[in-house]
Amino acid sequence: MANWYDKYLSIYGKSPEEIPDSVWDEIKSKLAQKQSQEPLVSVVVIAYNEEKRLAACLWSLSELQTKYPIEILGVNNNSKDRTEEVYQRLSLPYFNEAQQSPGFARQCGLEHAKGKYHFCIDADTFYPHRYVDLMMTKLERPDVSCVSSFWSFFPDENHSRFGLFLFELIRDTFLWIQHFKRPELCVRGMVFAFKTELARKVKIRTDIRRGEDGSLALSLKPYGKIAFLYNRKARPITGYGTLNEGSLLHSLWNRICVQMKGISRIFYKTDHYEDTEENMMHRP
């Protein structure tokens, strides 16, 4: 059975010269048609060394079906490959951020975005056609400051469809339980959207290597709820950057071990987390 993301997978992992000119032309044309001069929503892609995945992500974004005026922007986060050339070939507005980390990349995008609402996009992920509109059903509410969705992985020769279903079922169940008291710990940057003005007020942390997404969600919580969207039609599909320990079973076991060490935390709220030394950015 065909999947909505199969066409994007056809170029995922391919170098720019392997992608047919007709596909480049299609993506470029559709992206241009999406751009509004007065966007309500900013869709901001961050990319570090993503020359083989970025075009597939942008292809999915070029086919968003939305009633909102949007802009699609890119951030090249100090890439050493041809990521910048992909942005250029598709004539997508983009900005270079030389300081390395998702925090710096997302802050760069935030500074240049025009929209009232800001969607964080990761370059190795595909987004379904109605993603923006479904997320906006939550984000436009006055008592909500930010919203996050769940996500799935695409099956391949090393990850079966059934195995992924079980893995995601267990993971999503845990995240659902955790979100009642610790919603900020359930937020992931690739499925995160927020109100731009509020994020600019609290700013995105650039002093940590990872966790800038959950930290931003925590900072936004005093201004409104962290909402979650469970609609499968709004579920992006991503690769295996976060499952790099080997098999699904091994990945699942590692996560269970990590989560069990502090499992009591899911039963109470907090407005502060201690940063570990290894997660801090050390600048020269």
N, C-alpha and C positions, 0 to 999 in steps of 0.2 A: 504494500500500500504506500502510495506517495505521501511524503511529508511536505509541509509548507516551506521548509527550509532546504529541501534537496537541491534546488537550483543554486543556492548560495554555496552549498557544500561542493558544487562542481568546480569552483575556483578557489576554495579554501585550502590554504597550504601551498598554493602555486606561486611561483615567482612572477613578477609583473610581465615578463616577456612570454610566459606560457598562457596568459589570458588573452582570448581573441579580441581583436580590435572592435568587433561588433558589441561585445559585452562592455568594454570601456565606454564606447559611445552611448550605449543605453544607460549606464549608470550616470554618466556625466549629464545627459539630457534630463533624466528624471530628478537628479539632485537640483539642477538649476530651476526646474519647475516648482520645487518645494519651497524655495527661498522667498521669504516675505521681507519687505523693507520695514515693516512695523510688526515684528513678531510678538505674539503673546507668549510663546513657548520657545525656549532655546534648547536644542538638542546638541550636546557637546561631547565629542569623541576624544578620548585621550589615547595616545599610542606611543609605545616605546618599542622599537625594533619589530614592527608589525607589517613589514612589506608583503608578507605572504598571507596575511589574514585581513588586513584593513579593507581591501577592495570588496571582499565578501560582506563584511559588516556594513559598509556604505551602500552596497547594493540593497540590503534589507531595509536600510533607512530611507533609501530613495523610493521605496514602495509603501511607505507609511500611508495609511488612509485616515486622514484626520480632518475635523471640521475647524481646527484652530490654525491661525496663521503661525507658521514656525520658521525658524532658521536652523540650519545644521552647520555647526562649526567644528573645526579640528584643532587639536593641540599636538604638536610633535615634541615629545619630551626627551630631547637630547639623543635621538636615535642615531645609531652607528650604521644602519643599513639604509635602504631606499624608501623608508616610510614617507619622508617629505616629498619625494617624487610622486608617490601615489596621490597625495593631496593635490599636487600641482597638475598632474595629468587629468584629474577629475574637476579641476578648477574650483575646488572647494575652499572657501575662506578658512584659513588656519593661522595659528600662531606658534612660534617656536619658544619653548621653555627650556632653558639650558640647565636649570637646577634639577637634579634627578630625584624623583619620587612621585608617587601618585598624588600626594598632597600638593606639591608645587604645580603639577599638571592641572589638577582640578581647580586650584586657586587661579591659575592663569585663565582657564576657561570662564570661570565666574567673573573675573574682572572685565572680560570682553563681551559677555553675553548681554543681549538687549531685552530678552523676554522677562516677563513677570514671573514665569515658572521655569525652572531649570532641571533638565534631565541629564543625568550622568550616564555616559555610554562607554563601554569598554570595546576596544577594537577587535577582540577575538570572539565576539558574541553576535548572534543574529537576533533581530527584534521583529516580532509578529506585526502584521499590518495595523492592528487596532491598539497597539501598545500604548501610544500616547493618550488616546481618548479614554481608554479604560483606566489608566492611572489617574487621569484628570478627574474622573468621577469622585475620587477620594481627595485629591490635592486641592480642588477648588472649594472644599468645605472650609468655612471660617474658623472652625476649631481644630484644624489640621495644619501642622507646620511642614510635614514631610511625609513621604509615602515610599514603601518598598514592596517589591514583589518577590515571589519565589522564582526559581530558575531550574532548567533541566540541562542534561548533557545529551549530545547526539550519540547514538550507538555506533560502534565500529567493530572491527575484528577482535579487539581486545575487551570490549565492553558490550555485553549483550543487552538487548532491549529489556528482557525480563530482569536481569541483574541490576540495571539502572533503575527500573521501576521499584524494586525492593529497597535499593540504596536510598532513593529519593523519598520513598514513603517513610522510612525510619528517620531520615534527616528532617523532613518537613514536619513530622509529628513532634520531634523534639523542639524545633524552632517555634512551632505553634504554642507549645506549652511554655516555652521560655519567654514568649513575647508579652505575656500578661504582666510580668514584673520587670523584665529586662529587655524591652523592645529594641533598645539601641544595639544589643548584641546580635540581633537577627538581621540587621541591615547590611547589605553588600553594595559596594559602589556601582556595580554594573547594572543594578536594578533599583536605583535610588533617584528620587526626584524631590524637589523642595521649592519653597518660595524664595525667589532670588533675593529680595530685600532683607529677609531674615538671615539668610546665609552670609550676606555681606556684612551684616551687623555683628555676627559672632565670628566670622572668618573660618576658613578651613585650616586645620593645623598642618604646618609644614615642618615641624620639629620631630616628627615620628616617621618611621619607615613604612609602617602599615597601620591600619586602623583609623585612618582619617575619616572614613565614611561613618563608622559607628560613633566616633568622637563628635562629628558634626551633628549627627542625629541627637546625641545626648545634649549638646549645646542648644539645639532647637526645641527641645522638649518643653522648656518653660513658656514657649510662645504658642504651643499647640500640640496636639497628639501626634505620635508617630503611628501612622496608619499602615495597614498591610492589605494587599490585594491578593486574593487567593484564586482569582479567575484563571483557568488554564489557557484561555485565549490571550492572556497578557503575559504568558510565561516565555521569556527569552530562552534561547538555546545557546550553549557555550561549549568550548573545548575542555581540555583536561589540565589546564594550568594549575587548578587547585586540587587535582587528584594525581599528583606526581609520585606517589609512594609505591606504585605498582598496581596490584590487582584491586578490584572494588572491595573485596573482602578485607584485604590488608588496610585499605583506606578507611573503611568503616570501623575496623577494630581500633586503629590509631585514634580516630575521633572519639570513639566511646571511652577509651582510656583517658584522653585529655579532658573530656567533659565530666567524667565521674570524679576527677580529683577535686572539683569545686562544685559538685552538683547542688549543694545546698543554696547556692547563690540564686537559683531560679525562683526561690520562694520569698525573696524580699527585694525591695527597690534600692537603688543607690543613685546619687547624683555626682559620684566621683570615682575615678579609677586610678590606681597607681601605675605609672609607666615603668616598664622594665628598662634597664640600662641598655640591653641589646637592641631594643626597638627605637632608641633615640638616634636622631641624626647628628653626627659629629662632623662639624664643618672645620676646614683648615683655618 
